[in-house]
Amino acid sequence: MNTINEYLSLAEFESIIFGNNKVAISDVVLNRVNESFNFLKEFSGNKIIYGVNTGFGPMAQYRIKESDQIQLQYNLIRSHSSGTGKPLSPVCAKAAILARLNTLSLGNSGVHPSVIHLMSELINRDITPLIFEHGGVGASGDLVQLSHLALVLIGEGEVFYKGERRPTPEVFEIEGLKPIQVEIREGLALINGTSVMTGIGVVNIHHAKKLLDWSLKSSCAINELVQAYDDHFSAELNQTKRHKGQQEVAERMRKNLSDSTLIRKREDHLYSGENTEEIFKEKVQEYYSLRCVPQILGPVLETINNVASILEDEFNSANDNPIIDVKNKHVYHGGNFHGDYISLEMDKLKIVITKLTMLAERQLNYLLNSKINEILPPFVNLGTLGFNFGMQGVQFTATSTTAESQMLSNPMYVHSIPNNNDNQDIVSMGTNAAVITSKVIENAFEVLAIEMITIVQAIDYLGQKDKISSVTRKWYDDVRNIIPEFKEDQVMYPFVQKVKDYLINNL
């Protein structure tokens, strides 16, 4: 049970989304939210407060009479529930609810406490709103996507419940839930913020950390296959460059390979003084995709860590408008809903995950090209050359998928398009950035799945199963349980999917 109180760590956030931990709302939060609600209701009585007694956006110049103010909030939610495209996955939708719940719990939004109660119930009962990928431009927040969340909270729209897409009223009746009590600002406070892009971002960073670990493990295994020298991931070499990410990747490589009997020391061979060859049969240095892993994955690691920090700051921030300040008895109008922080971080994340994918694709090509690795048959074909095809077919999939990620890595952050009668004249496109990043991440899992199947085939061809490190042996055994050693050609797509699922669901 995680209690929403003051600050929610990223680890706690992930435990709720991926570990199905329940949330509880502390009395501190409920008192804070109630105080904010009561203050706003009293403060706005004889003042002009945006979205309380005015229209929205370019229509803010129109006063809304008191008798219409509740209906105004319903109008906003219903009119902006206009998303299209694919539905967000239930885990992304759940992350969006949690991000919004945490923001509203800060007491800077003036919502009725019923909002807090119902959102926590949706999380705890695993009821997720139907939210579409396409919608808001991420400037006044995730207006469209969050409207679909708000639509559910007022008892309308659709939800995913026990694996089915069902009308909200049906599910509320089954679960004994009641819609929120719409009062002075529930519509605007719910849809004006960055919680969908942030929620998707948390899911992305969770998977990105897995990808980094799998990429590192694959890189270690290939270094074992070729019996590489250990100096390129040594502490001595990597400490001469002052990047913490590079040093950490090298340290993790040393740990992963600590009990391998295949990795060699240069002093035992090329430095022994016993080699008299004019043309060396063995490579003095490996290809960059094997030798430069700390330098390539180091920036990936640092970027993942930095993105995680920004996400944690964002879902612990008030990101709507206006901001209710009970302590100073004031309401501040501004732009905390703008999604540029998340948009930029998602662009950074997809760039480094694409680079990780490119590394995997090049390592795969190294294994499949017998002319450059000089130890494996073409396409790691364990059958009859010319008659069988080995991994030749799936290389096309890995290469085309990598190319798609390269194209998708163009930034959304600088693709602002003015809209809303030019009221929103510069926008973040943050949710687009987060959704595209999730596609790049999915692509990376597919390419890594193909690479890892190839690696286990290579290990068997070389007879190294009992010589590889214990870390490599663990995932080798797991992958072999999915796809046994094969020589005859077979339909590969079910195996690639199963290995992909294994990579996503483990670590």
N, C-alpha and C positions, 0 to 999 in steps of 0.2 A: 504494500500500500504506500503510495506516494502522496504526501499532503501538500497541496498548493498553499504556500504561505508567503514567503518573501522572494526567493530566488530559486529557479528551477535549473539544475545543471543539465548539460547535454546528455550525460550518462543517465540521469533520471528520466529525461524526455524519451530517450531510446528504450529504456526499460518498460515504459508505458506502451509505446508504439509496437515494439518488437517482442517484448517479454510479457505483454498482456497484464502488467501490473495495474492495479486499480488506483484511481485517484480519490482523494478526500479533500474537502475544502475546510480549512481551519476557521475557527471563530474570528481570528484576526482578519482574514480576507472578507468574510461575510459582513463584519462590522464596517470595514473599510468601504466595501461596495455600497452598503446601505447608506453610509454617511455621504458618499459622493452623490448617490441618487437623490437623497433628500435635499442636499445643498443645491444641486442644479435646479431642482423643481422650484425651490424658493427663490434662487438668484435670478432665474429667467423671467420671473413674474412681470417685471416692468422694464426689461432690457431686450435688445435685439441680439439673439444668439443664433448663429448659423445652424440651420438644420433642426432647430427647435420650433421657432416661430417664423422661419423664412423658408423659401424654396431652396433647391439644391443647385450647385454649380452655377451656370449662367443665370439661373432663375432665382438666385439668392436675393435679388432686388425686390422680390415680391413677398409682402407680409402674409403670413398664414394666420387666419383667425383662430382663436383658442378652440372653438368647437371642431375644427378640422385637423388639429395637430396630431391626434392619434392616427387618424386615417392617412395623414401624410406619411407616417412611417410604414404603413402597409403598402401604400402606393409605391414608395421607393423600393421596397423589397421585391414586390411583384414585377414591377416594370424592368428591373435590372436582372431578373432571373432569365437571362437570354443567352446562356452559353451554348456552344455547339461543339461538334467533334466527339472524340472518344471520352468516356467517363474517366475521371481519375481513379486509380486503383484504391480499394478500400483503405489500404495502409496510408496512402497519401492524404486521403480525406480525413482519416482519423488524426493524422499529424496536424492537419489544418485546424481541426476542432481544438486540439490541445494548445496549439500556438495562440489561437484566438482567446481561449479560456484564460490562459496565463496573462495575456495582455489586459483583458478586461478585469482581471482580479487585482490589478494594481490600484484600482480606485480612481483612475484618471478619465473615466468614460461616462460616468453618470447613468449606468444601466440599472434596471430593476434586478434585485437579487435572484429572481426566478430564472434569469438567463444563465447565471452561474450554476444553479442547481441542475437545469435541464442539460446543459452541455456536459457536465460531469457524468450524468446518467447515460448519455449517448456513448461516451467513451467506455464506461464500465460495462455497458450491455452490448458493446460492439455493434452499434447501429451507426452506419456511416451515410451521410447525405450523398445524393447523386450530384456530383460537381463535374462540369465538363472542362476539358483541357483549354478550349478556346473561349476567351472572354475579355477580361479587363486588360488594360494597357499598363497597369502597375504604377500609376501616378497618384491617383486618389485611392491608392491601394488596389486590392483585388476586388473591385466593385462587383463585377459580374459573378465571379466564382464564389465570393463570400455571400452574395445574395442567395445562391442556391443552398448554402448552409442556413442562412436566416429563414429561408422559405420553409425548411424543415422545422425550425424552432417555432414557427407560428402554426405548425400543424399541417402544412401543405407540402406539395412537391413529392419527391420519391426518395427512398433510402435503399441501401443494401443491407439485408437482414438475413442471417443464416444462409448466405450464399445466393440469395434471390433478390432481384430488384422489385420492390413492392411500394405501393402508395403509402405515404407517411401516416395518414389517419388509421389505416389497418394495423400497422405495426404499433402505433401508440396505444391503440385499444388492446392489443395482445399484451403489451408490457405495462399497461396501466399508467401511461405517461400523459401529462397535460401540456399543451402549448404554453409558451412563455406569456407573461403578462406584459403586453405592449403598453408603454407609458409615454414618457416624454421624448426619448431619444434612442429607443432600442434598434430601429432600422438603421440609422446612420452609424451608430456605434458598432454594429455588427459587420457592416460591409465596408467600412472605411478603414483599411489597414492592410498590412503586408503578410497576413497569416497563412494564406495559401501558398504563396511563393516560398515562405519560410518553412512551412511544413514539408513541402516537396523537397526543399533544400536539405532538411534533416534526413529524410529518407535517402537522398542522393549521397550525403556524406557518409552515412552508415554503410552503404554499398561501396563507396569509393575506398574506404579503409580496407574492406575485404579484397577489393581488386588489387590494391597495393601489395597486400600480403601474398596473394596468389602469384602475382607477377614476380615478386622477389623469390618465392619458392621455385617457380618455373626456371628463373634465371640461374638459381643455384644448381638445379638438376642438370641443366645443359652444361654448366661448367664441370659437373661431375662426368657427364657423358664423354667429354673431350679430354678429361684428365688435365684440366687447366692448372696453371701455376697459381699459387695463392696470393701473390704479392699485389694484385690489382684490387683486392678487397682487404688488404692488411691495414692495421691501425696506423702503422708508420707512414704509409703512402697517403692515406686519406686525411690524416691530421695535418698534412702540409697545405691543405686547402681548408679555409676557415668556415665552411658551411656545415651547420649542424645536421641538416638533412642528409647530406652525403655521408657524414661520419656515422650517423645512425643506421643508414642502409648498409654500409660496410660492416658495421658491428653485427647487425642481424644476419648478414650473409655468413660471417664467421661462426656465429652461434648455430645457424642451420647446418653448416658443413663441418662442425667440430668433430664428428665421429665418422666422417666419410673416409674410405680407404682409397678413393680415386683421385682426390685433389693432391697435387704435387708441390714440392718446394723447389724453387729455382736453384738453390744452392746444392741440391742433390743431383742435378742434371747439368744444366747449362753453365753453372758456376763451378762444376766439379773439376774442371781442367782436363777431363778425360775425352772430351769430344774433339775429334780431328777432321770432321766432315768439311768439305768445301761448300757444298750445298746442303743445307740442313733439311732432313726429312720431316722433322717436326717443326711446327710453327714456333717462332720465337715469341710472338705475341698473338693473342686471339683477335677475332673480328670485334669491332666496336660494340655490337649488340651483346657480346659476352663479357668484354673487358671493361666497358664503361657503365655498367649497371649502377654503381653508386652515384655517378655523375648525372645519370639520366633519371633515376628514381628519387634522388635526393630532392630536387625541386618539386617533384610530385608530392612527396611526403610533407614538405614544408607548406605547400599550397593547401593541402588537405587540412593541416592543423590550423592554418590561418582562416580558412573558410569556416571551419567548425567554431572558431572563436567569434567570428562575426555573427553567425547564426545564433549562438547562445546569447549574445548581446541583443539581437533583434527580438527574439521571442520573450525576452525579459524587459522589453521596452514598451512604453505607450506609443502606439503608432496609428492613432486616428486623429480626428480633428472635429471640433475644437478639443482642447485638453482642459480637463476640470481640475482645478487646484484648490482643494478644500482648505489646506493649511493657510494659504494666502487669500482665501475668499475671492478667487478670480477665475475667469474663463479665458484662456488664451487661444487665439486663432492662428494657425500656422500650417506647416506642411509635413508633419511627422508621418503621414501616410505614404510618402514617396518611397518607391522601392529601389532606388539606385544602389544602395548598399548590397542588397541581395542580388540584383541583376549583375552587377560587376563580379561578385564572388562566384555566381553560377557560371559566368563566362570563363573565369579563371579555372574553375574546376573542370569544365568540359575540355578546355585546352590541354590540361595536364593528363586527363584520362585518355584523350585521343593520343597523346604522345606515348602513354603507357601501352595503348593498343598498337601503335606503330612499332614499338619495341617488340611486342609479342609476335607481330606479323613478320618482322625481320628475323627474329629468332626461329620462327617456324620455317621461313624460307631457307635459312641456314641448314636446318635439319633435313629438309626435303631435297636440297641441291647437293647431290653426291660429289660434284666437282669442287665445291668449296669446303665441305666438311671432311671429305676423303676417308670416312670411316663407315658410312651407312649406304645402303643401296638407294637408288633413286626413289624419291617419295616415300622413303622408309617402307618399301614394298617387301613384305616378308614372304610373298608368294613367288610366282614365276614371272621374271621380268619380261615385258612385252605382252604377256597374257593377262596378268593381274595389274591392278592400278594403285594399290596401297592408299596413301593419303592424297593422291593427286586431285580427286574431285573436291574434297573439302578445302583445299587450298584456295580454290576460286571463291568460295564463300568467305573465307577469312580475309582475302584481299579486297573483295568488293565491299565487305562490311567496314573494313578499315577506311576505305576511300569515302564511304558515306559519312563516317565520323569526322574525317578531315574537312569535308564540306560543311557539316553542321557546326564546326568549331568557329565559324565566323561569328563575331560578337553581336549580341542583341543590344547590349548596353548603349551603343551609339546609333541605334535604329529608331530614334524617337520620331513619331508622327503626331503632329498637333491634332487635337479633336475636341469634342465637347464645346462647339462654337469657339474654338481656340482658347477656351478657359484653361484647358490642360494643354499648354503650348509646348511643354517639354516633359516627356514621360520616360519611364524606366524599362518598360516591356519585361519586367522582372519575372512574371509567371511564365511567359514564353521562354525566357532564358532557363528557368528551372525545369520546365517540361522537356526542352531540347536536351538539356544536360542528362536527364533521366534516360533519354534515348541513346545518347553516347555511352552511358554507363552500361546499358543493356547490351549494346554492341560489343563492348569490351569483354563482357562475360562470354559472349559467343566465340570471340576470337581466342580467348584464353582456353576455353573448353577444347577447341580444335588443337591448339598447341599442346595441351596436356595429354590428350589422347596420343598425339604423335610422340611425345616424350616417353610414355610408357611402352609404346611399340619399339622405340629405339633402345630402351633399357633391356628389353627382352632379346632383341637382335644381338646386342653386344654381350649378353649374359652377365649383366651387372647387378642383378636384383639383390644379391647378397653383399654387394660392395658399396652401395649408395648409403647416404646418411640415414639416420633413423627418421628424420623429418621428411625426407623425400620418400622413404619406404612407407611411411604412414599414408600419404596421399596416393602413392603408387598403388597400394593395396586397395584403397577406396575406389579409385578409378577402374582398377581391374575387376572389381566386383560388379561394376556397371557394364564394362565392355571387355570381355576376355580377349586374350591374344588372338589375332586373326591373320590368316594368310590368304584365304579366299575372299573375293570381293563381296561386300554386303551393303545393304541400304544403311546409310550412315546417319540420316537426320534424327532418328529416335535416340541414338546414342549421344549425339552432340547435345540434344535437348536435356537428356538425363544428367550429363556431366555439367552442363550449364546450371541446372537446378541444384546440383550438389555444391557447386562453387558459391551460389547465392545463399544457400541455407546453412553453410558450415563456416567454421572459425568462431 
